[in-house]
Amino acid sequence: MVRLATGDTLPVRVLVEHLSGRGNALLAFLIVLPFLQPIPLPGVSTPFGIAVVLLGVAMALGRPLWLPKRWLDHELRSDLVIRVGGGGQRLLRKVERFIKPRGLWFHRHRWARSIAGIVIAIAGAELALPLPIVFTNTLPALTIATTAVGLLEEDAVLAIIGQALFVVSLAVFGAILVLPFLGLHLIF
């Protein structure tokens, strides 16, 4: 990304093209960052959750990141792109001990992105639910973040951890929905 910032400005369109199909996962990751804490954010989680659902569906269908033309034509200052990109590269160097390309065969299959897109879409729907219960934003956000970073870094281990978190998330949200019908109440 830093290499793209050669002039005074850089069009958003160039950044999106540079992401080459990984833009949906990156945007989903960035959207869920505020939800990776235990306090629910009702009112905020619903629109962001819906946005993540749309990104997940696009990933599942193999569609590239879509942004309005006005946003794509927007020019970013090159010094800002260099600062943000440099900070991101420093952060990636620190976490690359844990997150690294593993199981590349897993990411080469078309179905891997589709499954990840479905996981992200359903977890986004869970995030969108306006539940004032502690950790009801955190679990789907962690699922989305882990799956998205697994895709971005082509780390099959991290992608599988994200899918395991998805199963746990489905069980928790299923219990939240079913237990009241059984006359039981969750204590939070």
SULNOR-V888928 format. One record per helix or strand of 3 or more residues. SS is the DSSP state (h for helix, s for strand). FROM is the first residue (numbers start at 1). LEN is the number of residues. If there is no record, write none. Layout:
SS,FROM,LEN  SS,FROM,LEN
This chain:
h,2,3  s,9,3  h,12,8  h,23,13  h,45,16  h,69,4  s,75,3  h,78,18  h,104,5  h,110,19  h,138,15  h,156,27
